[in-house]
Amino acid sequence: MYPSYLNFTISELKRRKNIAFERMESCRTCPRECQVNRIEDQRGFCRLGKKAMVSSYHSHFGEEECLVGSQGSGTIFFTCCNLSCIYCQNYEISQLGIGQEIEDKDLAEILLKIQSYGCHNINLVTPTPQAPQILSALLIAIQKGLKLPFVYNTSGYDSVETLKILAGIVDIYLPDFKYSDEVLAKKYSFAPAYPEIAKKALKEMHRQVGDLIIGKDGIAKRGLLVRHLVLPENIAGTKEIVKFLAKEISKNTFVNIMDQYRPYFKANDFPPLDRRITPEEYSKARELAQKAGLKRIYPPPDF
């Protein structure tokens, strides 16, 4: 199975890229719509300008089993983020801006290097503010033989308009659904209107790719895979999130209920985020997902 973007002509991919860059002139790449001219290297909330910015890339085996398989997921960690989570485990990259600005042709070479590693996919971590540069790099890399599917690994704070530009280019969407409460989203991630924005984004992602399809080889081929990080004292609002996924997306939504919360970055200053979750809190979150009717909860009980 080859990636969906190979179904497009070069002229159509150029058209998509041009639209994405036009939206950077008064930036509306993400829902914040800072309206700075990033083409002229003006910086908004994400602190990014015209060039892509990358922290690292490698074959990664810490993702979901259906993404890593035997060869790993080819993960690119993009620098900066359009959220500012006070507990971010990758805060050196997302908040402190550790990384290097590179030309689109250099990003294209990274895509091709990942393919040479034998990875099952290209996993774009925090891609949202850099979607235009990714499209530009894709154009270059396709003409040099790129043929790995894209995994769009995002916070869920995505613009539907940008997602529509990516329709038919991304095969696997991997969004977080972090909060069901707008006040808490703003308090802990500086993300106004996060729940409604994430809901609209997830609906658009599912419209494009549908439920997750996993091949006989155990590798994800296409579809939506949602991550939900359980937070202390139900700060994430798990009940409302799993109910939305079951009722308004699909009961067959592949949902990773994540138990790995740790109090990174500034979390120690924000109780109860200054502690890990308890086994009881995690069990309750899984129970809520089951009661909501979700059929594909990851990891499975015997994982």
Order of alpha helices (4+ residues) and beta strands (2+ residues): alpha-beta-alpha-beta-alpha-beta-alpha-beta-alpha-beta-alpha-beta-alpha-alpha-beta-beta-alpha-beta-alpha-beta
